[in-house]
Amino acid sequence: MRDSLIEELPKIVESGKKEAQRLLDGLSKSQRVTLQTNELVLPTKAKGGLAAFTGQVVKKSMVNGLLNRLIYGDNLLTIQALLAGDPTTELPSMRGMVDLIYIDPPYDSKTDYRMKIHLPTIDIEQKPTVIEQFAYSDTWKDGTKSYLEMIVPRLIMMRELLSERGSIYVHIDSRVGHYVKVIMDEIFGKDKFQNEIIWKQTRAKSTGFKNYGLEHNNIFFYTKSNDFIWNMQYKEYDEDKVDRYYCFFEQEDGSYLKFTKSEMKSFRESKKIPAGKRFALIPLLNLNKNRPNLKYEYKGFLETWATTKEKMLDYEAQGLIVQTSPGAMPLKKQYFENMEGVKIGTLWDDIYPVNSQAKEKVKYPTQKPEALLERIIETSSNKNSIVGDFFVGSGTTAEVAERLGRQWVISDLGKPACMITRKSLIDQEADPFLYQSIGDYQKEQFERSQFKSIGDLAHVIINLYGALPFPMQEGTPNNLGYIKQSKTLVYVDSPTRMTGNATLKKAQELRASYMGGWEKVVVLGWNFDLNISRIIENFKKDMESEKMQVLVIPADILEKLRHKADYEKLIKDGKVRFSSLQYLTIKPIKKIESDKENDILEVELDNYVLLSPDALPLDKEDKEKLEKVIEKDPLSLIEYWSIDPEYDGEIFKSKWQDYRENHEDKLRVDRKTKLLVPKIKGKRKVCVRAVDVFGFESDSIREVS
């Protein structure tokens, strides 16, 4: 009989603690997880006409030596890398540096996370990427138990990121929330639980015929210590209550006028408020009668008062004490102008969900309203505090943190989420930020896999491709295979390398000479050099004559090869597809002299070659639609492109960006632009980066004399 969750919970927590400790122990290892910087984004969105680089000063956007960071990848690896830091890139450990973490982890295993993609002639639906699908299926394979196994080590690692004054808000669903509450009590301490916030949404969502409609989410608020950042927030008074109580107006001679609630409502609606300072009269009695030090006689009343007699006499001297009639109980004036509003409690019923017509809507299924994040960020962080979110979704946390003058570090496993976030930040002209990913992601997966050597993995890949590996013996490369009938050599690159010019040259030599030569060589790569489109041009003859083919090993293959039975099933089903490589080409860049100090560069997109639709997370019907678009107008697949006019070969500095929705034609980018750039000596290396509607990135590099 299966154990109940109550019986499983201690095991789940213990297992999560061991996993987190293993990760923490690995922070100092030389082979620790690192982050690679894909892009330094200096927001300068295309606005038509001649674009001039404003030369944003990156250092001005740094606090504690850190830039804001958007990270693509598994958040457990991301947090591990943030805790480790990276001396080679001068990025310090962020342990104890984050003042606020807000997370909204996906908690509904039945949610359809498809994204609708609009192209000029068709609409298609993208399913989650295979890596995302594995993450979701792992999270829910055993229901709530799997979900809790996922969340425990992540919460432990997040606690390590928090500063001593830090707070964490976990936005959760009632179906798993109470289990998460028990887990957080264990990780953070029951005494560090501050509140359960109820966010009431506008309408009750029916979950069946015989239950109450669901109309709220839960948010658990915990802190690292008892000395946490706290900035009290207020909301506006209810107008009826204001009319009822703040109905007194002080006159110059010290007297006052009083109006009824209906009279006050009429004044408010006509915008003709009476002259004089407006106030309410509040009681001065103490609700706690067991306060002997506050029991004394005042104005003929022996009572337990709300304050000391000295303070009471001070109020009287200021003219704040009122008796509405001779001998009446004294009351205190409370001026409306001094009131900040109603203190925010744990029921948040004044923030509405993002509806389909909202200005902030970005068509992301789990998007949260900016007002919700504003309240949390303003309450539990200060200016220049670092705010973290590791299930970032549509990027609302970063956008609001940026606007409120906070630093931020955010991550997500979904490419669409990262793409939407990057565009939103550029749109609001954010400070420069880094777009990063897990360094050597395939390497990390390989090290966590069942394979003992790269040679073992290469043999499996060769078999999955439908070829035979050469027998393992001295002098035989362990990454080569063959297809005898077609005289084809198969070369598998390492998951720890970038497939580029050296690999293709080596493959070309092996085809010509290994064991007497072969008619064709197929190169199977995991990760590719950013300049692969230019590299492929060097091997164009071999590719056109079908002597060479370059294919991509599926990104999810290591996830699928966790167990021996998985491998046998893949071989039997024959469902592994090795797709063609996607790449971008641009036309030769024209340089025009503008003046003694500047040049004008004309940059134009030429073509975009997308990997095979078969490799994309699409239904069959949508794949057929996409093939027609690829044939007719491949550049319409570009979602975003950016330019580094002074590429140093290391970090791509995005100094100009264009993307769909940035023009009247919201389904296409501009394909040509002119840039005003400062003159430099010698050759200029220009790098153009494009991201397609599925989140795949391609670079094209050109030298300009």
ABEGO torsion letter per residue (X at the ends): XBBBAAAAAAAAAAAAAAAAAAAAAAAABAABBBBBBABBBBBBBBAEEBBBBAGBBAAAABBGGBBBBBBBEBAAAAAAAAAAEBAAAGBBBABGABABBBBBBBABAABBABBBBBBAABBBBBBBBAAAAAAAAAAAAAEAAAAAAAAAAAAAAAAAABBAABBBBBBBBAAAAAAAAAAAAAAAEAAABABBBBBBBABBBBAEABBBBBABBBBBBBBABABBBBBBBBBBBBAAAAAAABABBBBAAGBBBBBBAAAAAAAAAAGBBBBEBBBBBBBABBABABBAAABBBBGGBBBBBABBAAAAAAAAAAGABBBABBGBBBBBBBBAAABAEBBBBABBAABBBBBAABAABAGBAABBBAAAAAAAAAAABBBGBBBBBABAEAGAAAAAAAAAGBBBBBBBABAAAAAAAAAAAAAAGBBBBBBBBBBGAAAAAAAABABABAAAAAAAAAAAAGBBBBBBBBGBBAABBBBAAAGBBBBBBBAABBBBAAAAAAAAAAAAABGGEBABBBBBBABBBAAAAAAAAAAAAAAAAGABBBBBBBAAAAAAAABAAAAAAAAAAGABBBBBBBBBBBBBBBBBBABAABBBBBBBBABBBBBBAAABBBBAAAAAAAAAAAAABAAAABABBBBBABBAGABBBBABBBBBGABABAABBBABBBBBBBBBBEBBBBBBBBBBAAGBBBBBBBBBX
